[in-house]
Amino acid sequence: SSYVLFDDPDARELFEEDIKKFEKQFIENYEVSVLDEVQYCKDAGRKLKYLVDSGHRLWITSSSEIILSKEILSFLVGRVSILKLFPFSFEEFQVAKSQRELTQSILERMIWEHSTYGGYPKVVTTDDIEMKRTILNDIYETMLLKDVARVFSIEDIRVLEDFSRYLAVSIGEIISYENISNDLGVSFQTIKKYLDAMEKSYLVCRVYPFFTNKRKEIVKRPKIYFIDTGLRNSIAKNFDSKVDGKLFENYVFSELLKLNVVPKYWRRKTKVEVDFVVEREKELIPIEVKLNTQVGKIERGLRSFIATYKPKNALIVTYKGEKGREKIGGCDVYYTDILGMKKILS
């Protein structure tokens, strides 16, 4: 296979100026060709259509599906399949670090690094801390301040920066578009446009409430989490030496996404809540996230959910707490770490 990185000005110029010469040099003699960030080339969609129609197999990689959709995918209808790749999961992070042994102290250290700097491959494979931060800042500036702003015709970059930082310090909180609008001094419509843009670019994700009783349960307002916690920390300018509760909650959310789980949250109007609710094989599983906990210490929100919905299993996912299991009203409550959570949900 061939791999063409369109940061290379020679490859980019040849693609733009003479697609047949490009085909002969980079495509013709290979079973598969990988084209990275080709969407920035002039008339990329039509040229790729020519290559595909000529019988070539192409892998087109990009940091954002929405940018590909606008620039390329409309020319390849019926000829393309989309594969979404998240930043490295913990297991992929472990492989990249060649870390086979996982004692409790090693696990905690690795979760600290993975949650602090995230799972983007270039960040993971770089050992230098300052370089990790530089790469994350470059990703932020490229993906959000350039790509998202261009594709969604966002002119006020300062407001986009302010909004992204607002979300970065509000992870795990129920958001109000009206409150954000008032705090930032911009219109409700602008806030929704910017949030839609960030979500479609796989920077953030809205988590909606789980409910069956509109009178007693929250039914509309979402929470916001970042898909990569390292990028969140870069935007928030917060690389603390310790994992805090909000960051660990976002980290658990990110790992749930990589299991192809669509988590929701649960909250009664009396303000008792459960961090996440997932559905596996038609069974509801509530998940509470705690930095530290003890077996037997179950908070009111989880007890309330168990009493209301009578799930067979519930999880308390902890960073440093005790592991174990107990039974509450017919429900098996597992106190586990991130790996135990994945094993139970897989």
C-alpha positions in Angstrom: 0.0 0.0 0.0 1.0 3.6 -0.4 0.6 6.4 2.1 0.3 10.0 0.9 0.4 12.8 3.5 -0.9 16.0 1.9 1.3 18.1 4.2 3.9 17.3 1.6 3.7 20.3 -0.8 5.0 18.2 -3.8 2.3 15.6 -3.4 -0.3 18.2 -3.0 0.8 20.2 -6.0 0.9 17.1 -8.2 -2.6 16.1 -7.1 -4.0 19.5 -7.8 -2.2 20.1 -11.1 -2.0 16.7 -12.8 -4.2 13.9 -11.3 -3.0 11.4 -13.9 0.6 11.9 -13.0 -0.3 11.7 -9.4 -2.2 8.4 -10.1 0.8 6.9 -11.8 3.3 7.9 -9.1 1.2 7.2 -5.9 -1.8 5.0 -6.8 -1.3 2.9 -9.9 1.0 0.2 -8.6 -0.6 -0.3 -5.1 -3.5 -2.5 -4.0 -4.6 0.2 -1.5 -3.6 3.8 -1.2 -4.1 5.9 2.0 -4.6 9.6 1.4 -4.4 11.7 4.6 -6.2 15.1 4.8 -6.7 15.3 1.0 -9.8 17.4 1.5 -7.7 20.5 1.6 -6.7 20.1 -2.0 -8.4 22.0 -4.8 -11.3 20.1 -6.4 -10.5 17.0 -4.3 -13.9 15.5 -4.6 -13.9 15.3 -8.4 -10.3 14.0 -8.5 -11.1 11.3 -6.0 -14.2 10.3 -8.0 -11.9 9.9 -11.0 -9.5 7.6 -9.1 -12.3 5.5 -7.6 -14.1 5.2 -11.0 -10.8 4.0 -12.4 -10.9 1.0 -10.1 -8.5 2.1 -7.3 -9.1 1.3 -3.6 -8.6 4.3 -1.4 -8.5 4.9 2.3 -9.2 8.6 2.9 -8.3 9.8 6.4 -9.3 13.0 8.1 -9.7 14.5 11.5 -13.3 15.4 10.8 -16.1 13.6 9.0 -18.0 16.8 8.6 -15.2 18.4 6.6 -14.9 15.3 4.4 -18.7 15.4 3.9 -18.7 18.9 2.6 -15.5 18.7 0.4 -15.5 15.0 -0.8 -18.2 12.6 0.2 -20.9 14.3 -1.9 -18.9 13.2 -5.0 -18.6 9.6 -3.8 -22.2 8.7 -3.0 -22.6 4.9 -3.3 -18.9 4.4 -3.5 -17.8 5.0 0.1 -18.1 3.5 3.6 -17.4 5.6 6.7 -15.3 4.1 9.6 -15.2 6.3 12.7 -12.0 6.0 14.8 -11.9 7.4 18.3 -8.7 8.3 20.1 -7.0 5.3 21.7 -9.0 3.4 24.3 -7.2 2.4 27.5 -6.4 -1.0 26.0 -4.9 0.6 22.9 -3.0 3.0 25.1 -1.7 0.1 27.1 -0.4 -1.6 23.9 1.1 1.6 22.6 3.0 2.0 25.9 4.1 -1.7 25.8 2.8 -2.0 29.3 1.7 -5.7 29.9 1.8 -5.8 33.7 -0.9 -3.9 35.5 -0.5 -3.7 39.3 -2.9 -1.3 41.0 -0.2 1.5 41.2 0.7 1.0 37.5 -3.0 1.1 36.5 -3.6 4.3 38.5 -0.5 5.9 36.9 -1.6 4.9 33.4 -5.1 6.2 33.9 -3.6 9.5 35.1 -1.6 9.9 31.9 -4.4 8.7 29.6 -7.0 10.9 31.2 -4.6 13.9 31.5 -3.2 13.8 27.9 -5.8 11.8 26.1 -5.6 9.2 23.4 -4.6 10.9 20.2 -1.8 8.6 18.8 0.8 11.3 18.3 0.3 12.4 21.9 0.4 8.9 23.3 3.6 8.0 21.5 5.4 11.1 22.6 7.1 10.9 26.0 8.0 14.5 26.4 5.4 16.3 28.5 5.8 19.7 26.9 5.6 18.2 23.4 2.4 16.4 24.4 0.9 19.8 25.4 2.2 21.4 22.2 0.6 18.7 20.0 -2.7 19.0 21.8 -2.7 22.8 21.4 -2.0 22.3 17.7 -4.9 19.9 17.4 -7.2 22.4 19.1 -6.1 25.2 16.8 -6.3 23.1 13.7 -9.6 21.2 14.4 -11.6 24.0 16.1 -10.2 27.4 15.3 -9.4 26.6 11.6 -11.4 23.6 10.3 -14.6 24.0 12.3 -14.6 27.8 11.8 -14.2 27.4 8.1 -16.6 24.7 7.4 -19.4 26.2 9.5 -18.7 29.8 8.4 -17.8 31.0 11.9 -16.3 34.4 11.8 -15.9 35.4 15.4 -13.0 33.2 16.5 -12.8 34.9 19.9 -16.3 33.8 20.8 -15.6 30.3 19.6 -12.6 30.1 21.8 -14.6 31.5 24.8 -17.4 29.0 24.2 -15.0 26.0 23.9 -13.3 27.0 27.2 -16.8 27.5 28.8 -17.6 23.9 27.9 -14.2 22.6 29.0 -14.7 23.8 32.6 -18.4 22.7 32.6 -18.0 19.0 31.8 -20.6 16.8 33.5 -22.9 19.7 34.2 -26.4 20.1 32.9 -26.1 23.0 30.5 -28.6 25.8 29.7 -28.2 27.5 26.3 -29.9 30.6 27.8 -27.3 30.8 30.7 -24.4 30.3 28.3 -25.8 33.0 26.0 -26.1 35.4 28.9 -22.6 34.6 30.3 -20.9 35.0 26.9 -23.0 37.8 25.6 -24.0 36.1 22.4 -27.3 35.0 20.9 -29.0 31.7 21.7 -28.8 30.8 18.0 -25.0 31.3 18.0 -24.6 29.0 21.0 -26.5 26.3 19.3 -24.6 26.7 16.1 -21.3 26.5 17.8 -22.3 23.5 19.8 -23.6 21.7 16.7 -20.3 22.4 14.9 -18.2 21.1 17.8 -20.4 17.9 18.1 -20.4 17.2 14.4 -16.6 17.5 14.4 -16.3 14.9 17.2 -14.9 17.3 19.7 -17.7 17.1 22.3 -20.8 15.0 22.8 -24.2 15.9 24.3 -25.5 13.3 26.8 -29.3 13.4 27.2 -31.4 12.3 30.1 -32.9 8.9 30.5 -36.5 9.1 31.7 -39.9 7.4 31.7 -41.7 9.8 34.0 -41.9 13.4 32.7 -43.4 14.6 35.9 -40.7 13.4 38.2 -37.6 13.2 36.0 -35.5 15.6 33.9 -36.4 15.1 30.3 -34.6 17.6 28.1 -31.4 19.4 29.1 -28.2 17.7 28.1 -24.8 17.4 29.8 -21.6 18.0 27.8 -18.5 15.8 27.7 -15.4 15.9 25.6 -14.5 12.9 23.4 -10.8 13.3 24.3 -9.9 14.4 27.8 -6.5 15.5 26.8 -8.0 18.0 24.3 -10.4 19.1 27.1 -7.5 19.8 29.4 -5.6 21.7 26.7 -8.6 24.0 26.1 -9.2 24.4 29.8 -5.4 25.1 30.3 -5.5 22.6 33.1 -3.0 19.8 33.3 -3.2 19.1 37.0 -0.9 16.5 38.6 -3.9 14.7 40.0 -7.1 13.3 38.5 -10.2 15.2 39.8 -13.8 14.0 39.9 -15.0 15.8 36.9 -12.1 14.7 34.7 -12.5 11.1 35.7 -16.2 11.2 35.0 -15.5 12.5 31.5 -12.8 9.9 31.1 -15.3 7.1 31.9 -17.7 8.6 29.4 -15.0 8.6 26.7 -14.2 4.9 27.4 -17.9 4.1 27.2 -18.1 5.7 23.8 -15.3 3.4 22.6 -17.5 0.4 23.6 -20.1 1.7 21.1 -22.3 2.6 24.1 -24.6 5.6 24.0 -24.7 6.7 27.6 -27.5 8.8 29.1 -27.8 10.3 32.6 -30.6 10.1 35.1 -31.8 12.9 37.4 -35.0 13.3 39.4 -36.5 16.8 39.9 -35.6 16.3 43.5 -31.9 16.4 42.2 -30.9 12.9 43.0 -29.1 11.5 40.0 -26.9 8.8 38.4 -24.0 9.7 36.3 -24.7 7.3 33.4 -27.3 4.9 32.3 -26.6 2.4 29.5 -28.6 -0.3 27.9 -27.0 -3.7 27.1 -29.1 -6.5 25.6 -32.3 -4.7 26.6 -31.1 -4.4 30.3 -30.6 -1.0 32.0 -27.3 -0.6 33.8 -26.8 2.5 36.0 -23.2 3.6 36.4 -21.8 5.9 39.2 -18.3 7.3 38.8 -16.2 7.9 41.9 -12.6 8.9 42.5 -12.6 6.8 45.7 -15.2 4.8 47.4 -15.8 1.9 49.9 -17.9 -1.2 49.4 -21.2 -0.6 51.0 -21.2 3.1 50.4 -24.0 3.7 47.8 -25.3 7.2 47.4 -29.0 8.1 47.3 -29.2 8.6 43.6 -28.1 5.1 42.7 -30.3 3.6 45.4 -33.3 5.6 44.0 -32.6 4.4 40.5 -32.4 0.8 41.7 -35.6 1.1 43.6 -37.4 2.7 40.6 -36.1 0.6 37.7 -35.0 -2.6 39.4 -31.9 -3.3 37.2 -30.2 -6.6 37.5 -26.7 -5.0 37.6 -25.3 -1.6 38.6 -21.7 -0.3 38.5 -19.7 2.0 40.7 -16.6 2.8 38.7 -13.7 4.0 40.8 -10.2 5.3 40.3 -8.7 4.3 43.6 -11.5 2.8 45.6 -12.2 -0.7 46.9 -13.4 -3.5 44.6 -16.2 -5.8 45.4 -19.9 -6.7 45.0 -23.0 -6.4 47.1 -26.7 -7.0 46.5 -29.3 -4.2 46.9 -32.9 -5.1 46.4 -32.1 -7.9 43.9 -29.5 -5.8 42.0 -25.9 -6.8 41.9 -23.8 -3.7 42.6 -20.2 -4.0 41.3 -17.4 -1.8 42.7 -14.9 -1.9 39.9 -12.2 0.0 37.9 -12.3 1.0 34.3 -11.2 -2.4 33.1 -13.8 -4.2 35.2 -16.5 -1.9 33.8 -15.5 -2.8 30.2 -15.4 -6.5 31.0 -18.9 -6.4 32.4 -20.3 -4.3 29.5 -18.6 -6.1 26.7 
